[in-house]
Amino acid sequence: GDDHADDGTEKVVASKAIQRIDKKALGLIRAERARLAALQPSYPPLSFSDLVPLPCPRVIVGLTIVTTPRMSRLGGYSPSFSVVCGDVAYKSKEFMEPGRRIRRRAATRFELPVDGGSGEPGAGDGDRGIAVVNETRLDLYHTTTVRGKRKKFGSAWFHTSFVQGNELRLNKSDLDKICKDKKHKKFDQDIQVVVQFAPVADCP
């Protein structure tokens, strides 16, 4: 009989201890909620215009591929590219001669065409380059020697509002498809695609 009395006493003591802990925890929770409710932000709340970047048109004037990809059995590649912005796509074959096979070169640089004010590349005298704004996609191609087929080997997206300065450097990890070449069989580890822009002064 004594054993059962002892068990009952221990249960009562334990129950009271748990109640005290629960009350203390509840008090701490209520105090923390009151403290957080009383806090005032030290900065104004962000508006929609703060979260969405303002449009910043840029003009691409040059493109450089650093190092030489190995896209064929003979080595090297025959490069071309396209720039896609919204519903407009500019293809390098439309405004320049097809790229010759490049076997070994530290870098391959493309000069962008002249826009004569009509919006069409190479229309006449005017500012050199391709105008883009907001999200822009760059696609890289290699033209095969057998059938002259154009095959995409890399691409990248960028937003003009986040381009700082007049140059955007895309490393291997930034380039779709190219980044999957983990063993550097076709693309060197330090391959880069450098997009050059005309100076701009009216962007935030």
Protein Blocks (a to p, Z undefined) as FASTA:
>chain_A
ZZmmmmmmmmmmmmmmmmmmmmmmmmmmmmmmmmmmmpccfbdcddfklmpccddddddf
bdcdehjddfbfngpjdddddddehjbccdfklmpccddddfbdfbdcddddddehnopg
hkbgcdeddddehjaddddddddfklopacdfbdcdddfklpgcjbdcddfklpghjlmm
mnommbcfkbccdddddddfkbZZ
